[in-house]
Amino acid sequence: MTKFLIVDDHAVVRRGVNQILAESFPEAQFGEAGSGAEALDLAARHRWDIALLDLNLRDCDGLSLLEQMRRAHPALPRWC
């Protein structure tokens, strides 16, 4: 089962992405974070297969968040 973490500071965007993905991946699990800090907390508590990150979060940018997540959890899957 694939686990998606959706990170965006707009709740309506998170819900929309969740609904679109749920249609294509009905067996998947989804987590949502509204900030970089919340995403780091969820990454520490759960294992995610895919993280979809907003590049312009209120508390950080998505690329910096990705770098922090990779440093804190080097075993996370890596795709380009």
C-alpha positions in Angstrom: 0.0 0.0 0.0 1.4 3.4 -1.0 1.5 6.2 1.6 1.3 9.8 0.4 2.2 12.8 2.4 0.6 16.0 0.9 2.2 19.2 2.1 0.6 22.6 1.2 -0.4 25.6 3.3 -3.8 25.8 1.6 -6.3 23.2 3.0 -8.4 23.3 -0.2 -5.4 22.3 -2.3 -4.5 19.5 0.1 -8.1 18.2 0.0 -8.2 18.4 -3.8 -4.9 16.6 -4.4 -6.0 14.0 -1.9 -9.3 13.4 -3.8 -7.6 13.2 -7.2 -5.0 10.7 -5.9 -7.6 8.7 -4.0 -9.5 8.1 -7.3 -6.3 6.6 -8.9 -5.0 4.9 -5.8 -8.0 3.7 -3.9 -5.9 1.5 -1.6 -3.4 4.3 -0.7 -3.2 6.1 2.6 -2.9 9.8 2.8 -1.5 12.3 5.3 -1.7 16.0 5.2 0.5 18.8 6.6 -0.1 22.5 6.4 3.4 23.6 7.2 7.0 22.5 7.0 7.1 22.0 10.7 4.0 19.8 10.6 5.5 17.8 7.7 8.8 17.2 9.6 6.8 16.0 12.6 4.7 13.6 10.4 7.9 12.4 8.7 9.4 11.5 12.0 6.3 9.6 13.2 5.3 7.7 10.0 7.0 6.2 7.0 5.9 7.8 3.7 6.5 6.4 0.2 5.8 9.7 -1.6 5.8 13.3 -0.4 4.2 16.0 -2.5 5.5 19.4 -1.4 4.4 22.9 -2.1 7.5 25.0 -3.1 6.2 28.1 -1.3 5.1 27.2 2.3 4.5 30.0 4.8 7.2 28.8 7.2 9.8 27.5 4.6 10.2 26.6 1.0 9.6 23.1 -0.3 13.2 22.5 -1.5 14.6 23.3 2.0 11.9 21.1 3.5 12.9 18.2 1.3 16.5 18.7 2.2 15.6 18.7 5.9 13.5 15.6 5.5 16.3 13.7 3.7 18.9 14.7 6.4 16.6 13.6 9.2 15.4 10.4 7.5 18.1 9.1 5.0 16.2 5.8 4.6 13.3 7.5 2.9 12.7 6.4 -0.7 14.4 8.6 -3.2 13.1 9.3 -6.7 14.1 12.0 -9.3 
